[in-house]
Structure formats: C-alpha cells, structure tokens
Amino acid sequence: MSFSQNSVTARSRAVFGRSLTYEDLARLCTKSSITEVAEYLRSTPRYHDALSGVEPGNIHRGQLEALLDKSLFDTMDSFRRFDLTESRWFFGAIVSRMETDQVLLAIQGVADGSTDSYITALPAFLIERSHIDLLELGRAQSFGDLDRMLNGTRFGRLLSPLLAEAQAVGRINIRECERRLYTDFYLNCIKVIGKSCKGSAKTEMKRVLLRSIDMKNVVTCCRMKAFGFTPKEASEQMLPFRYRLGKEQVEQLMKQPDTDSIARQLAELGFRTDSTVGSAAVEQLTERISLEFFRRTMRLSRNSSTVYFCLIECLENELNNVKTIIEGIRYGVPAKEIMEMLVI
C-alpha cells in the first residue's frame, strides 16, 4: 500500500473513531427537545465543530438537520481535497447520488403539488457542486417543465419518455423513475471503479458495491411481495446488478412469512447480522446487515477506496439515526421505542 493510501485509510479510521457511541445514542433518545439534542451533539467530538457557532436555544429541527447534513458533506469534501489516491473518484459519485435524490424529490414535488417543500429542503451546500440547476427544478409546476429543465442532462435522457407520458396522463411512475436513475448511477460507479481502481482494490470495491445493491434489492422484492406481485415482476423492478441475489434466491425470499424468516434466508446466503431481528422491518434488517459488514470491512481492508466507501456508509447511517431520534422526540415517542428504531 502506498503512503497516500495509508494516509487515507488512517484518516478514514480516525474519522470513524469520532462516531457517536451506543451510549451517545441512548442518551440522545432521552432528550425532550431539539434544544437538548443540539446541546448534546455539540458536546461530542463528531458534531462539535458543526454546531460550535450555534445557539441551541434558537435552533429548530430543520436548521439542525441542515447543519448535520452539511457536516457530513464537509467531511466527504475534506477527503476530496486531501485524497490523491484512486478513492478520490468517490466524491463525484456522492454528488451524483445526491443530485439523483434531488431530481426524484422534484418529481415527487410536482406529483404532490408540493414544490415549495422541495425548495425549502434543498441543501444549499449542494447547489454549487451540482451539474444541474437545482433551484430551477424547484420552480417546475408540471412534468412538462421538468422535462424541459432536464433536457440535455443524463436525467433528461433517462426520464424524458416517462415525464412526457406523465404530462399527458397526469401521473408519474415514480418507482420506474427511481429504478432508471439508480441503474444508471450504479452502472457509472462500476465503470469508474474499473478505470480508477486496480487489482485487489477493484475486486473488493465491486464486491462491496454489489453487496450493498443486493440489500436494496431485498427490500424491493419484499415490498413487491407485500403488494401481491410475483417473483418475476419483482425482479423486473429490482436494480439489474447481482452479488448473491439471483432469481432462485428472490423466489425463496418472497416465500418467507416474516422478517425473522427473511433473516434466516439471508444468513444462508452469507448476509448475517448479530442483532436480534424480532419484529424489525425488512429495511431495518438489511441496514443492520450492511452496517455490520461495512464496519468489519473498514477494520480489515487494506484498500483506501474500500475503507473510504465504508466510512461514508457508516456516517450516513449515523446521521439517519440522529434524524430518527429527532423525529421520535418531536412526536413524543418513548426513548426505549426510539432506540428500537435505530440501526446500530
């Protein structure tokens, strides 16, 4: 491993070492207000810098979540400036994924008639990094507007037929929009890995990426089962990339009656978790499986790109946990129940 790769790996593990602990999350769940959450987060190594200039008593939920989002983005951006190894490509993929999410939110906003909410929630830090005009998307009032605004971009190429159809019939197949955009996103990731990584790093990165896609496809096939679709129909809605989740495995998963049975089926495929599944939703199960894999891989891998990828996945999971806690406190959910909703 080169000096630069060693540096990226060491930096990634140091950043991960400042993550919130189980005890931190448990204490956060006991807080009774956004002010108390902000005060506690400001006292942690992970979020101290992000909240050091904030007066907790004056912050509301949206502002706090925006600051936490920016903190994660700034962490990723710091690697872009610091990292001179093959893992540098991943920052571009992060921006691309965030753009994809914003396009889907803009489409949903038009579908729901809630475009004002899109503008309000738009991450300001992403605007200058994006290759498309995100503010312009927020001004769209129809599917035709979106089709025009996305013309000439990869999003327009992928979505134009769906947006034109939606303009004619008055409704959009948002699931198909998501499938097309994320198929293209992951295809580009795989191509870039092939060009930017070499040897064991390339093999490992592809395995990590495909394994995470498998978990997303597990959720898709289980959701499709809940709506009465067949395994063949479910497969058509899944992302067209496979690690261990082939046709036969999809059929077996769709026969399982509950999450515990799904967990046992996934364990037979090598997707295991040490957490007690209980009544957890399948989304929580797959996220736990992925989190444990990312943590283990980050400790053991010698490839900087793989370690960095796993770090970002772990930090995003942590941020989602914090947002779940904030939401739970907002609605007065007991601390014990909030803890059960976390992926830890």
WODAQUI-V199098 format. One record per pair of residues at least 6 apart in sequence whose C-alpha atoms are under 7 Angstrom apart, sorted by the first residue. I is the first residue (numbers start at 1). J is the second residue. If there is no record, write none. Layout:
i: <I & I>
j: <J & J>
This chain:
i: <4 & 4 & 5 & 5 & 8 & 8 & 9 & 9 & 12 & 12 & 12 & 16 & 18 & 18 & 19 & 20 & 26 & 28 & 29 & 29 & 29 & 29 & 30 & 31 & 32 & 33 & 34 & 34 & 34 & 35 & 35 & 35 & 38 & 39 & 41 & 41 & 42 & 42 & 42 & 50 & 50 & 70 & 76 & 80 & 80 & 86 & 86 & 86 & 87 & 87 & 93 & 95 & 99 & 100 & 104 & 105 & 106 & 106 & 106 & 106 & 109 & 109 & 110 & 110 & 110 & 111 & 115 & 118 & 119 & 127 & 137 & 137 & 140 & 143 & 143 & 143 & 144 & 144 & 144 & 147 & 147 & 147 & 150 & 158 & 158 & 159 & 166 & 179 & 179 & 183 & 183 & 190 & 193 & 194 & 201 & 204 & 205 & 210 & 210 & 210 & 211 & 212 & 214 & 214 & 214 & 215 & 217 & 217 & 219 & 219 & 220 & 221 & 221 & 222 & 224 & 225 & 231 & 231 & 231 & 244 & 253 & 253 & 256 & 259 & 259 & 259 & 259 & 260 & 260 & 266 & 271 & 272 & 273 & 273 & 273 & 277 & 284 & 287 & 288 & 288 & 291 & 294 & 294 & 295 & 298 & 298 & 298 & 301 & 321 & 321 & 325 & 328>
j: <84 & 85 & 85 & 304 & 83 & 304 & 304 & 307 & 307 & 308 & 311 & 311 & 45 & 46 & 46 & 46 & 339 & 37 & 325 & 335 & 338 & 339 & 335 & 37 & 329 & 329 & 60 & 61 & 326 & 56 & 57 & 59 & 56 & 56 & 47 & 48 & 48 & 51 & 52 & 67 & 71 & 125 & 91 & 88 & 91 & 196 & 197 & 305 & 304 & 305 & 189 & 130 & 130 & 181 & 178 & 118 & 115 & 118 & 137 & 138 & 115 & 118 & 141 & 142 & 143 & 171 & 138 & 138 & 138 & 134 & 146 & 149 & 146 & 163 & 166 & 167 & 163 & 164 & 167 & 156 & 160 & 163 & 156 & 180 & 181 & 177 & 172 & 237 & 239 & 239 & 240 & 206 & 202 & 202 & 303 & 306 & 306 & 241 & 242 & 243 & 243 & 290 & 242 & 243 & 245 & 286 & 238 & 239 & 282 & 283 & 238 & 234 & 254 & 254 & 234 & 254 & 250 & 251 & 254 & 269 & 262 & 265 & 262 & 279 & 280 & 281 & 282 & 277 & 278 & 272 & 289 & 289 & 288 & 289 & 292 & 285 & 343 & 343 & 343 & 344 & 314 & 310 & 314 & 310 & 307 & 310 & 311 & 307 & 342 & 343 & 338 & 338>
